[in-house]
């Protein structure tokens, strides 16, 4: 059985991705030598649902379910800015930039999560938290690294980076390569309006 790794996401305009690249470059300079895998701006997106392994035989059904759900939601706008970390600055595993959105984003994500659950993909166990991942801290990071990351993030202020019109939702395939993840768009569904 042939499988692919897949996820469902919203893309960002080029100018916002470039600003995110600049933010990541500044953090990378300040955290030189600290084991963080920085996400290239071209790979930054707003993930709505990580599916994991998807059978190629199920792709058509998955696309149909995704299309049926997404087409019921209206277009909306999101604002990008601010910095944060999961689970927090002192025990950082993921460095992110925030996304402010109207209730439509949560409704869209919940609808997609529910639709995918009917196909056997597990529901999210944590509440949805809209964010754009800038970097992931390596498992090899020690307490000195953690302290450095926390100090840098606490002293970093990221203002407003831009607004994005959300008009389309995409299904992506993710291939893990030695140079990092490579994403291929498989399917796109427009929102209403």
Secondary structure, 3 states (H helix, E strand, C coil): CCEEEEEEEECCCHHHHHHHHHHHHHHHHHCCCCCEEECCHHHCCEEEEEEEEEEHHHHHHHHHHHHHHHCCCECEEEEEEEEEEECCCCCCCEEEEEEEECHHHHHHHHHHHHHHHCCCCCCCCCCCCCEEEEEEECCCCCHHHHHHHHHHHHCCCCCEEEEEEECEEEEEEEEEECCEEEEEEEEEEECEC
